[in-house]
Amino acid sequence: MTIRAVAQAGTIAMAAETLNVTAAALTSRIKHLEEDAQTLLFDRIGGRLRLTDAGQEVVNAATRINLVLNDLDNTLTAIRDKKAGRVTVGVVSTAKYFAPRLIAAFSKQNPRIEVSISVGNRAEIIESLRDYSIDLAMMGRPLLDFEVSSEYFGQHPQVVIAAPDHPLAARKAIDKAELSSESFIVREPGSGTRGIFDYFLGGIVVRQPRIGIEIGSNETIKQAVMAGLGLALISAHTIEAEVAAGRLVVLDVVGLPIMREWFVVHRADHILSPIGQAMWDFIVQEGKSFLPKVV
């Protein structure tokens, strides 16, 4: 910087040599700087130049600016190299049973990348994608109402669960027609799990299954099943802990599990940043290994 170089050199001649300019050009530059600042930046004493208080403030500000620019350059380099930055990931509620472990593994490998997680039902995550409030999402079947890019990263089994003391718990190869006399606890209409329930049992069994309770939370559904209030068709990825602890059992129903798929998704018109792309690649490559193994 011109002012700092002159202050360090003490004379126009020595500063001009350091800056590789003529003394006349440097003198003119200082004059213009003082005119812009509308105050003297140097005291002229005995042929030497010494910073005024205003000149020192300019040097201090320039030093701070240089530090900020250096930090910015380092940050941009880190972002280009996928080592630092921020990414926002939407997670449908069913995926919250494995997504934190997956994201934690990514964060462990990339400690300078800040990951923000938004959890919601399918409709909420779709809306977040629609209004660009998230960079990418982990969800089931890709969207149809606006264009997205999607990539598969694992299977998503759907099973029927019961309390361990349910009469069907010890049975093998249960025909789904036998389920027509059972009460079911189901998700709300419009949810992905409710769609699978209607597909698998609606209009196919001898008699339409009785829908006992309609609930908008997988956690509440599991508690209701454990309490003996009925059966539920649910994502196998939501019941890992309860099955391992013996609080729930997966019924051996012919035709189950129904295999859905997990996808990572982003808007087709939204180009992922290098950080977003790093998260995308990690989910595609490593996501399967974090899925619960229940069936």
Salt bridges, closest charged atoms under 4 A:
GLU34 OE2 - ARG44 NH1 3.04
GLU35 OE1 - HIS32 ND1 3.55
GLU114 OE2 - ARG86 NE 3.38
GLU127 OE1 - ARG130 NE 3.37
ASP135 OD1 - HIS270 NE2 3.55
ASP145 OD2 - ARG130 NH2 2.80
GLU178 OE1 - ARG171 NH2 3.02
GLU182 OE1 - HIS166 NE2 3.05
GLU188 OE1 - ARG187 NE 2.95
ASP198 OD1 - ARG194 NE 3.52
GLU214 OE1 - ARG194 NH1 3.26
GLU219 OE2 - LYS222 NZ 2.96
GLU240 OE1 - ARG101 NH2 3.95
GLU242 OE2 - LYS222 NZ 3.07
ASP269 OD1 - ARG267 NE 2.90
